Amino acid sequence: MATSHPHTHGPANTPCSPKDTEAFLHEAEALVVRQGQRMTRIRRKVLRLLLENVGPAKAYDLLANLDGEGAAKPPTIYRALDFLQEAGLVHKIESLNAYVACGHTSHSHSAVFLICDACKGAEELHATDTSEALRAETRAAGFRMTRAVVEVRGTCRNCTA
């Protein structure tokens, strides 16, 4: 059985979202430096926008909110999102073609999202057992998994109530 943290945020936010944006941005910058990379202004702004967004955000919505940061064009936003994904700071929800910030800089993990068809919210589960089972099964198949995103569609507790 997968374990999860109680859902204490709005319907579209995830328990992985940090509560203190400034503290998390500082932590994220330190992580990126430890990885031998740089947190550019654009990357930081994209991460901030994701942290401040109520739910999953599409790349073009983020682009529209960059507020004149450089000559931001679609490739700019996608490069920033790719970088943030590789750094483990952002997850992409493929079926929504949208992104969410993840506040777990201390460990990498596979993401398991519960996506509500009614309100379009997405909640991330800490499905440790599911992630370990997936890792074991892919290893048994001779496949070296680097990351996975599992998406489960249905109706959230708020919309069911």
Residue pairs with C-beta under 8 A, 6 or more apart in sequence:
1 129
2 112
2 125
2 126
2 127
2 128
2 129
2 130
3 125
3 126
3 127
3 128
3 129
4 15
4 125
4 126
4 127
5 15
5 126
6 15
7 15
7 123
7 157
8 15
9 15
9 17
10 54
10 55
10 121
11 55
11 116
11 119
11 121
11 123
11 156
11 158
11 159
12 54
12 55
12 56
12 119
12 120
12 121
12 122
13 54
13 55
13 121
13 123
14 100
14 102
14 113
14 122
14 123
14 124
15 123
15 124
15 126
16 100
16 101
16 102
16 103
16 104
16 124
17 51
17 100
17 101
17 102
17 103
18 24
18 27
18 51
18 101
18 103
21 48
21 51
21 52
24 51
24 101
24 103
25 44
25 47
25 48
25 51
27 105
28 39
28 47
28 87
28 89
28 105
29 39
29 44
31 87
31 88
31 89
31 105
32 38
32 39
32 43
32 87
33 39
35 87
37 83
37 87
39 47
40 80
41 69
41 70
42 66
42 69
42 70
42 72
42 76
42 80
43 80
43 83
43 84
45 66
45 67
45 69
46 62
46 66
46 77
46 80
46 81
46 84
47 84
47 89
47 90
47 101
49 57
49 62
49 65
49 66
50 57
50 62
50 84
50 90
50 99
50 100
50 101
51 101
53 100
55 98
55 100
55 120
55 121
55 122
56 93
56 96
56 98
56 99
56 100
56 120
56 122
57 98
57 99
57 100
58 96
58 97
58 98
58 99
59 74
59 77
59 78
59 81
59 97
59 99
60 74
60 77
62 77
62 81
62 99
63 72
63 73
63 74
63 76
63 77
66 72
66 77
70 76
81 90
81 92
81 99
84 90
84 99
85 91
85 92
85 99
88 102
88 104
88 105
88 108
89 101
89 102
89 105
90 99
90 100
90 101
90 102
91 99
91 100
91 102
91 111
91 113
91 124
91 149
92 98
92 99
92 149
93 99
93 100
93 113
93 115
93 122
93 149
93 151
94 149
94 151
95 115
95 151
95 153
96 115
96 120
96 122
98 122
100 122
100 124
102 111
102 124
108 147
109 126
109 131
110 127
110 130
110 131
110 134
110 135
110 145
110 147
110 148
110 149
110 150
111 124
111 147
111 148
111 149
111 150
112 124
112 125
112 126
112 127
112 130
112 131
112 149
112 150
112 152
113 122
113 123
113 124
113 125
113 149
113 150
113 151
113 152
114 122
114 123
114 124
114 125
114 152
114 154
114 156
115 121
115 122
115 151
115 152
115 153
115 154
116 122
116 123
116 154
116 155
116 156
116 158
116 159
117 153
117 154
117 155
118 155
118 156
118 159
119 156
119 158
119 159
121 156
121 158
123 156
127 150
130 150
131 148
134 145
134 148
134 150
135 145
138 144
138 145
139 145
